[in-house]
């Protein structure tokens, strides 16, 4: 994780240096772009989950990165954005135990009353590459404007973990091979100024086909809904 953060900071520094300095208002307008850091907080849902699996509590996601803005029209209010970021996501379960049996991952349904569960979640840590089509009502001197950014995000899984804590048993797993290394989906951010609505709709399963629940493969996808903050 430290090496990924270092790489992200170097990338941000390169992008910032490449902008240079503007000598006058004309040059400012001609070189205007919305290069910016972003931070997002999301509520994470499991989409397309089997009927016997339930979520509980607040499953959170935290996302941070930088997007390089590349305007494609004369007014520079339409652009393509390409960036890099990091993301951590937790998913809380209510009635499922994730366990490793003979080097295979299983989702086993449990009776909550028998276990008295105090913690039950899995977590993913990803490095992400967002690609966006960006429209906004901004200009070189207006920092509060309406925006609609839509696109595609590719994530590479760096690390994962699963924690189950109860009065009956404790199970901790990490770097589970049954997670899909590549996770990707569609994104939409829309709003005014710093505060923006954000949604990520996963297109592929969080787990590979080897993960089962009641003898059936699990095809759960991630749905993240929350707020996106554009910092600079």
Secondary structure as a PSIPRED ss2 file (coil, helix, strand):
# PSIPRED VFORMAT (PSIPRED V4.0)

   1 X C   1.000  0.000  0.000
   2 X H   0.000  1.000  0.000
   3 X H   0.000  1.000  0.000
   4 X H   0.000  1.000  0.000
   5 X H   0.000  1.000  0.000
   6 X H   0.000  1.000  0.000
   7 X H   0.000  1.000  0.000
   8 X H   0.000  1.000  0.000
   9 X H   0.000  1.000  0.000
  10 X H   0.000  1.000  0.000
  11 X H   0.000  1.000  0.000
  12 X H   0.000  1.000  0.000
  13 X H   0.000  1.000  0.000
  14 X H   0.000  1.000  0.000
  15 X H   0.000  1.000  0.000
  16 X H   0.000  1.000  0.000
  17 X H   0.000  1.000  0.000
  18 X H   0.000  1.000  0.000
  19 X H   0.000  1.000  0.000
  20 X C   1.000  0.000  0.000
  21 X C   1.000  0.000  0.000
  22 X C   1.000  0.000  0.000
  23 X C   1.000  0.000  0.000
  24 X C   1.000  0.000  0.000
  25 X H   0.000  1.000  0.000
  26 X H   0.000  1.000  0.000
  27 X H   0.000  1.000  0.000
  28 X H   0.000  1.000  0.000
  29 X H   0.000  1.000  0.000
  30 X H   0.000  1.000  0.000
  31 X C   1.000  0.000  0.000
  32 X C   1.000  0.000  0.000
  33 X C   1.000  0.000  0.000
  34 X C   1.000  0.000  0.000
  35 X C   1.000  0.000  0.000
  36 X E   0.000  0.000  1.000
  37 X E   0.000  0.000  1.000
  38 X E   0.000  0.000  1.000
  39 X E   0.000  0.000  1.000
  40 X E   0.000  0.000  1.000
  41 X E   0.000  0.000  1.000
  42 X E   0.000  0.000  1.000
  43 X E   0.000  0.000  1.000
  44 X E   0.000  0.000  1.000
  45 X E   0.000  0.000  1.000
  46 X E   0.000  0.000  1.000
  47 X E   0.000  0.000  1.000
  48 X C   1.000  0.000  0.000
  49 X C   1.000  0.000  0.000
  50 X C   1.000  0.000  0.000
  51 X C   1.000  0.000  0.000
  52 X C   1.000  0.000  0.000
  53 X C   1.000  0.000  0.000
  54 X C   1.000  0.000  0.000
  55 X E   0.000  0.000  1.000
  56 X C   1.000  0.000  0.000
  57 X C   1.000  0.000  0.000
  58 X C   1.000  0.000  0.000
  59 X C   1.000  0.000  0.000
  60 X E   0.000  0.000  1.000
  61 X E   0.000  0.000  1.000
  62 X E   0.000  0.000  1.000
  63 X E   0.000  0.000  1.000
  64 X E   0.000  0.000  1.000
  65 X E   0.000  0.000  1.000
  66 X E   0.000  0.000  1.000
  67 X E   0.000  0.000  1.000
  68 X E   0.000  0.000  1.000
  69 X E   0.000  0.000  1.000
  70 X E   0.000  0.000  1.000
  71 X E   0.000  0.000  1.000
  72 X C   1.000  0.000  0.000
  73 X C   1.000  0.000  0.000
  74 X C   1.000  0.000  0.000
  75 X C   1.000  0.000  0.000
  76 X C   1.000  0.000  0.000
  77 X C   1.000  0.000  0.000
  78 X E   0.000  0.000  1.000
  79 X E   0.000  0.000  1.000
  80 X E   0.000  0.000  1.000
  81 X E   0.000  0.000  1.000
  82 X E   0.000  0.000  1.000
  83 X E   0.000  0.000  1.000
  84 X E   0.000  0.000  1.000
  85 X E   0.000  0.000  1.000
  86 X E   0.000  0.000  1.000
  87 X E   0.000  0.000  1.000
  88 X E   0.000  0.000  1.000
  89 X E   0.000  0.000  1.000
  90 X E   0.000  0.000  1.000
  91 X E   0.000  0.000  1.000
  92 X E   0.000  0.000  1.000
  93 X E   0.000  0.000  1.000
  94 X C   1.000  0.000  0.000
  95 X C   1.000  0.000  0.000
  96 X E   0.000  0.000  1.000
  97 X E   0.000  0.000  1.000
  98 X E   0.000  0.000  1.000
  99 X E   0.000  0.000  1.000
 100 X E   0.000  0.000  1.000
 101 X E   0.000  0.000  1.000
 102 X C   1.000  0.000  0.000
 103 X C   1.000  0.000  0.000
 104 X E   0.000  0.000  1.000
 105 X E   0.000  0.000  1.000
 106 X E   0.000  0.000  1.000
 107 X E   0.000  0.000  1.000
 108 X E   0.000  0.000  1.000
 109 X E   0.000  0.000  1.000
 110 X C   1.000  0.000  0.000
 111 X C   1.000  0.000  0.000
 112 X H   0.000  1.000  0.000
 113 X H   0.000  1.000  0.000
 114 X H   0.000  1.000  0.000
 115 X H   0.000  1.000  0.000
 116 X C   1.000  0.000  0.000
 117 X C   1.000  0.000  0.000
 118 X C   1.000  0.000  0.000
 119 X E   0.000  0.000  1.000
 120 X E   0.000  0.000  1.000
 121 X E   0.000  0.000  1.000
 122 X E   0.000  0.000  1.000
 123 X E   0.000  0.000  1.000
 124 X E   0.000  0.000  1.000
 125 X E   0.000  0.000  1.000
 126 X E   0.000  0.000  1.000
 127 X E   0.000  0.000  1.000
 128 X E   0.000  0.000  1.000
 129 X E   0.000  0.000  1.000
 130 X E   0.000  0.000  1.000
 131 X E   0.000  0.000  1.000
 132 X E   0.000  0.000  1.000
 133 X E   0.000  0.000  1.000
 134 X E   0.000  0.000  1.000
 135 X E   0.000  0.000  1.000
 136 X E   0.000  0.000  1.000
 137 X C   1.000  0.000  0.000
 138 X C   1.000  0.000  0.000
 139 X E   0.000  0.000  1.000
 140 X C   1.000  0.000  0.000
 141 X C   1.000  0.000  0.000
 142 X E   0.000  0.000  1.000
 143 X C   1.000  0.000  0.000
 144 X C   1.000  0.000  0.000
 145 X C   1.000  0.000  0.000
 146 X E   0.000  0.000  1.000
 147 X E   0.000  0.000  1.000
 148 X E   0.000  0.000  1.000
 149 X E   0.000  0.000  1.000
 150 X E   0.000  0.000  1.000
 151 X E   0.000  0.000  1.000
 152 X E   0.000  0.000  1.000
 153 X E   0.000  0.000  1.000
 154 X E   0.000  0.000  1.000
 155 X E   0.000  0.000  1.000
 156 X E   0.000  0.000  1.000
 157 X E   0.000  0.000  1.000
 158 X E   0.000  0.000  1.000
 159 X E   0.000  0.000  1.000
 160 X E   0.000  0.000  1.000
 161 X E   0.000  0.000  1.000
 162 X E   0.000  0.000  1.000
 163 X E   0.000  0.000  1.000
 164 X E   0.000  0.000  1.000
 165 X E   0.000  0.000  1.000
 166 X C   1.000  0.000  0.000
 167 X C   1.000  0.000  0.000
 168 X C   1.000  0.000  0.000
 169 X C   1.000  0.000  0.000
 170 X E   0.000  0.000  1.000
 171 X E   0.000  0.000  1.000
 172 X E   0.000  0.000  1.000
 173 X E   0.000  0.000  1.000
 174 X E   0.000  0.000  1.000
 175 X C   1.000  0.000  0.000
 176 X C   1.000  0.000  0.000
 177 X C   1.000  0.000  0.000
 178 X C   1.000  0.000  0.000
 179 X E   0.000  0.000  1.000
 180 X C   1.000  0.000  0.000
 181 X C   1.000  0.000  0.000
 182 X E   0.000  0.000  1.000
 183 X E   0.000  0.000  1.000
 184 X E   0.000  0.000  1.000
 185 X E   0.000  0.000  1.000
 186 X E   0.000  0.000  1.000
 187 X E   0.000  0.000  1.000
 188 X E   0.000  0.000  1.000
 189 X E   0.000  0.000  1.000
 190 X E   0.000  0.000  1.000
 191 X E   0.000  0.000  1.000
 192 X E   0.000  0.000  1.000
 193 X C   1.000  0.000  0.000
 194 X C   1.000  0.000  0.000
 195 X E   0.000  0.000  1.000
 196 X E   0.000  0.000  1.000
 197 X E   0.000  0.000  1.000
 198 X E   0.000  0.000  1.000
 199 X E   0.000  0.000  1.000
 200 X E   0.000  0.000  1.000
 201 X E   0.000  0.000  1.000
 202 X E   0.000  0.000  1.000
 203 X C   1.000  0.000  0.000
 204 X C   1.000  0.000  0.000
 205 X C   1.000  0.000  0.000
 206 X C   1.000  0.000  0.000
 207 X E   0.000  0.000  1.000
 208 X C   1.000  0.000  0.000
 209 X C   1.000  0.000  0.000
 210 X C   1.000  0.000  0.000
 211 X C   1.000  0.000  0.000
 212 X E   0.000  0.000  1.000
 213 X E   0.000  0.000  1.000
 214 X C   1.000  0.000  0.000
 215 X C   1.000  0.000  0.000
 216 X E   0.000  0.000  1.000
 217 X E   0.000  0.000  1.000
 218 X C   1.000  0.000  0.000
 219 X C   1.000  0.000  0.000
 220 X C   1.000  0.000  0.000
 221 X E   0.000  0.000  1.000
 222 X E   0.000  0.000  1.000
 223 X E   0.000  0.000  1.000
 224 X E   0.000  0.000  1.000
 225 X E   0.000  0.000  1.000
 226 X E   0.000  0.000  1.000
 227 X E   0.000  0.000  1.000
 228 X E   0.000  0.000  1.000
 229 X E   0.000  0.000  1.000
 230 X E   0.000  0.000  1.000
 231 X C   1.000  0.000  0.000
 232 X C   1.000  0.000  0.000
